Amino acid sequence: MEELITKYFPDLTERQKEMFVSLFPIYSEWNQKINVISRKDIGNLYLHHVLHSLAIAKRVKFPAKSRVLDVGTGGGFPGIPLAIMFPETNFTLCDSILKKIKVVNEVKDALGLKNVNAIRMRADETEGMFDFVVSRAVTDLSSFIPWVWNKIEKGSIDGINRGIFYLKGGEVNEEMAAAAEKLRIPMNKFSKTEISDWFNEEWFIEKNVIFIKR
């Protein structure tokens, strides 16, 4: 099923292709020991997890040396696929559950990913500043944004607006409006793109990449 990735990202290097191919045996092995992906869902790894994560790569090209924080990474999504896609970008993957970070570290080491740092920590405890935050529907936006808002540098980097890229399904317009009002963030800083604009598999219908500009 790694053909799903090359279908939408035909310009991958051979090294990147090898890494994506390696994801299935690595995750299959570790998922038997530590359940980070639903056992019923491991067969859909590339569609439901890898390609879903890479929707962010259709929305933004992270600049070299930029700093990305993946909040609530679980088994490494969206951070691991994005780190493969952007080898010159620095990724910090955080989760509060130790066993999930253990899996992320094992996957990182097995792939030889040098641009990933995995830490057991809550988002609001992370140190340092970042250019971008990514996450997969950890909670509602009104709760999520305050965890990371003051950890994101303002402005742009290499002409790309800094901010949050959030993967979330369903009708999100009301959620974005509620977050903007509650947190007093101008509504024009929120935007969304439907993932089905890029990927034609039925599973992506009603799934979105939300961007909140810092």
N, C-alpha and C positions, 0 to 999 in steps of 0.2 A: 504493500500500500504506500510505500514511500514515493511511488509514481505520482501520488496526489501532490506531493511537494514540488517535484520538478515540473508538473503541469502548469503551476502558477508562478514558479520561480525558475525559469529555464536557464538562468545565467549563473547558477551555483558552480563553485569550483569542485573539482573531484574530491578534495578534502571535505568540503561541506556535505557533499552527497554521501560520502562514507559515514560521516557522523550521523546524518539523518537515518541512514540504513541501520546503523548500530543501535539506535534508540529502542527498537522493539525488543531485541533479545535482552538488552540491559534492564529495561523496565519490567519485562516479563519475569526475569529472574528475581529482581528485588521485590516485585509485587507479591510474590509467593511468600516472602519473609515478612514484609511490612506492607500492609495494604494501603497504598497511597492513591491508587486508582481503583474504582469499583471493579471487582473481579469479572463482573459481567461485561465491563466496558473496555477491558484491556485490548480486545480485538479491534476496537475502534480508536486505538491510540492516535493514529495519524490524522483521522478526520476530526475527532472530538477534542483532541488536546494539542497536537503539534500544529496542524493547519489553523485551528482556532487561534492559537497563540500568535501565529504569523500574520493574522489579519492586521495586527499593529504594524508589521513591516510593510504592508500595503499603504498604510496611512502616513507613515513617517519613516524617513531614512535617518537613523541616529548617527550623528557625526562621530568621527574618530575621537577618542579620548573623552567623550562625554560620559557622564555618570548617570546610570539608571538604577533605580531602586524598585525591586519587585516585592510587593507587599502581600503577605499571605500566600507565599509561593507554592505551598503544599509539596508535591513531588517535583516541582521545578517548572511550573507553568504560570505565566508565559515566558519566564526568564531563560530557561535552557534553550528552547528553540530560537529565541531572539539572540542569545549569545552566540549560537552557531551562525546565525545570519549576519551578525555584526561583530566580527572578531576583533575589531579595533576599538570597540566600545566597552567600557567597564561596567559590569553588572554586579549589584549586591542583591542577593536573594534572602529575604528574611521570613521567618515563620516562628510562631511561639511554641510549636510542637517539635521536640527534639528528634523524634524518630523520622519525621519528614525531612528535617535538615540532614540527617544521616544519609538518607537516600539521595538527596541532592548532591551531597559531597561524593558519594560513591559513583553517581552518574557522571559528575564533572570529572572525576579522576579517570574513569574508564574511557571517557571521550578525549581526555587530554586538553580540556578547556582551560586556558590560562587566564581568561578574562572574567571569571566568575568567583565571587566570594560569597559563601553561604553562612548565615549566622542565625542562631536561635535567639530571637528577640522580637518584641512587639514593634510595630512601625514607629510608634511615638517615642521609643527608647533608642532608636538608631542615632548614631553620631554622624556629624558632617553634613554637608549640603549636596544636593543632587540637581541634575539638569532636568531629569524626567522621572516620573513615577509610573509604573505599570501594575495592573492587577486584574484578576478575574473575579468580579462580582463577590467580593468578600462580604460586603454589607451594603446598605443603602448609601447613596452619595452624601447625604447630610451628615452621616456618621463618619464616613471614610475620609472625606476631604480634610477635616480638622486634624486628623492623625498626621498628615504629611504636608499640609499647606506651607508651613514655615520651614520646611526642609528643602523646598525647591527654590533655586535661584530665580530671580525675576528677569524678565527680558528674553532675549534670544541668544542662541549659540549657532554660529555659522549660518545665520539667516533663518534658523528654525525656532519657532516659539517654544519656550520651555513650558512644561505643565504635566498634566496627568492624562494617561491613556488607559481607559477603563473598559473592559469587556463586559457587556451586560445584555441580556436578552429581554424581550418583551417590549411593552409600551413604556418608553423611558422619558418621554417629554414632560410628563407631570413630575416625575422624580427630579429631573434637572431643574425645573422651575421652582420646586419646593426647596431644593438645596440652595439655589441662587438667592431666594428670598430669606431663608433662615440664616444663611452665612453672610448675607450682604455682599455677594459677589455679582457683578454685573452680568446679566443674562447673555450679553454678547460675547462673554468669555466661554460659553458652553456651545459645543457643537457635537453632532453625531453623524456617523456614516454607517449605513446598513452594510453588513458584511456580504450580503448577497449581491451587492454591487461589484464585488471582486470575485467571489467564489460561487459557482452555480449549483453546488450540492444542496439538496432540499433541507438538510440539517441546519443550514445557516440562515434560513428564513426567520425573520424577527430577531436576529442577533445583531448587535451593534458594537462599534467602537465609539465610545464617548471621549471627547477631548475637552479638558478644562484648562484654559490658558492661564499661566501664572502671571 
